[in-house]
């Protein structure tokens, strides 16, 4: 979903470069540039389309679409909210190889990467990352500013609380609720509802420490 022919990606790290590849694959932007606070310390030859620090977004407000490519969920949320309050157009990027049911709903600021699946009745709220080859089955609700890492499999009817981060290769069984800011380690298998602000590890996953 785009309005302009220029895309401003906020965040020029590895995740940002994958977002760039996704946008290029879609083919709706003639110009893609980055804003990142590493700008002042970056060699001019390192990345020619890194054009300034994040605060410069105001220069592009009326001529570009925006996407935030920062993995930290709360920082991504803060930046997206600032952009929205400044009347910037927030893009949604869906890789051409992803399958997104026409009976699902995908909000603004979401990026869905290659080979991901979002099935019928699923809802993906603002600012989420559905990463490479992740699957979100029927009737799931992924609340705002979550990161569903590569290879995660979420069974049907799961409710994932906002700011949650499911680690690479995690699995979630059907019809359970993950509380706000649930995190899981690589390969964890979540078989029951979770508590807020907890890191879960193992098979089956158990809480190992608080995140606050």
URZI-V906034 format. One record per pair of residues at least 24 apart in sequence whose C-alpha atoms are under 6 Angstrom apart, sorted by the first residue. I is the first residue (numbers start at 1). J is the second residue. If there is no record, write none. Layout:
I;J  I;J
//
This chain:
1;91  1;92  2;91  4;64  4;65  5;29  5;30  6;31  6;32  6;64  7;32  7;64  7;65  7;66  8;33  8;34  8;66  9;34  9;67  9;68  10;34  10;35  10;68  10;69  11;36  11;69  11;70  12;36  16;69  22;95  61;88  65;89  65;90  65;91  66;90  66;91  67;91  73;145  73;163
//
